[in-house]
């Protein structure tokens, strides 16, 4: 599973999962969750992602992005990090 977050923006919510380079937005948190799942699915391919919201903290909502086969998700994260680099804090977000 990967960690991400929703951030309240003017007119909606931004959604991100930095470890895999997934950034999107939606009018509502529900829309942002669906869009984030779609972006992760496009980056990894061949599976359905789930985005689960955790406890809200002000304008930020932490989320967990998961799938039933974590191997290909981990492979996609490593591929992204090789291509675009990673910061030390991002590597801790992979569980």
N, C-alpha and C positions, 0 to 999 in steps of 0.2 A: 504494500500500500504506500501511497505517497501523500504528503501533506500539502495543502494549498490554503487559499483563503478567498473570501469575498470582501470587498471594500465598498462601502456606501459612497456613491458618487452623485453628482448633480444629475438627476434624471434616471438613476438606475444603480446597478451594481456591477463592479468589475470583478472578474474571477481569474485566479491564476494558480498555476501549479509550476513553480519555477524549475523544479528538478528536471522536468521534461520539456520546458519551454512552451507551456500552454498558457495563453493569455486570451481572454475574451470578455464579453459583457452581456448583460441582460437588463430588461426593465425591472424585473423582480428577482429575488433570490432564486426562486424556482426556475425562471428563465436562464439565469446565470449558471445554475447547476446543470441544466440540460445542455447548455452551450459548452461548458467546460468538459462534460462527459464526451460530447461530440468531438471536440478538439483533441482530447486524449486518444479517443478511438482512431481518429485520422492519423495521429502521429505514430501509433503503435500498430494498428490494423488487426482485423480478425477477431475482435471480441467486443463485448459490451461493458463499458465502464460504469461504475456506480459512484456517485458523489454524495457523501453523508456530511451534513452540517453538524458541527459541534456547538458548544455553548457560545452564544454571542457576547462579544466584549465591545460595547460601544458601536462604532461604525465598522468594526472588523469582525468577520465570522470565520473562524478556522474550519476547514473541511478536510475530509479524508477521501482520496480517490483510490478505488480498489477495483479488482477484477478477480475472476475465479482462477486464473492462471498467472501467478505473480512472476513466473520466469520470464515471459516475454515482456512484461512491463519493466522488470529490472534491466533486461537487455536493451530496451528502448531508452531508458534513462542513461545507461552507460554510453550508448551510441551518441546521444545528444551531448553528453558531457565531453566526449572525445572531440566532437565537431565544434562545439561552441565554448568549451571550457566550463569550469565550475568554480564556485567560491566555496571555501571551507564550510560555511554554514549550510549550504545547499546539500552537501553530501550527508549531513546528519538527518535530513528529512526523509531519507529512504529507510523504511522499516520492513 
